[in-house]
């Protein structure tokens, strides 16, 4: 019952923002958008920023070797596979650059209304 009640309580603002509560229909701090648009935009930002920070954490702090050890559990061929090399390049270089750029573009679009950047 605890999870169901928690989901219900967390879902109340979304439910009442569709016309029942005028304060949630037009958020003054978010360009007059409704609550669901605000939550959707925050989710977009959190996903890209979280992915960027995760790739930076894995490559700089936790270490690629630890990631290799975790991924090799249950897969004996991982250490000699092409997937390992691909993940090294992707997590060290491609993911932080692309996700960082995408995060900046999404923030500029959502908060400042700058569109058609790409």
C-alpha angles and dihedrals in degrees: 000000000000096000094045093050091046092051091048094050092046090048095052096087090051091048097049094041090076094080107305096091116037090198090066095041094069116023108203094205092053106053093274093296122144126256096259092054089051092051091046092051092047089052091053091052095044093050095053096040091046092051092048093049091046093053091047091049093049095047100039109026113018094035136232089252091062090048089051091051092051094047092046091060104108094002113084094181096054097091092059098036131109089234089069092055091045092051092049092055094040097048096041100044120359102047098048093047097045096040092045091052091045091049091054092048092049092048091050091048098045101041104027101030093236105153136179095035094143 
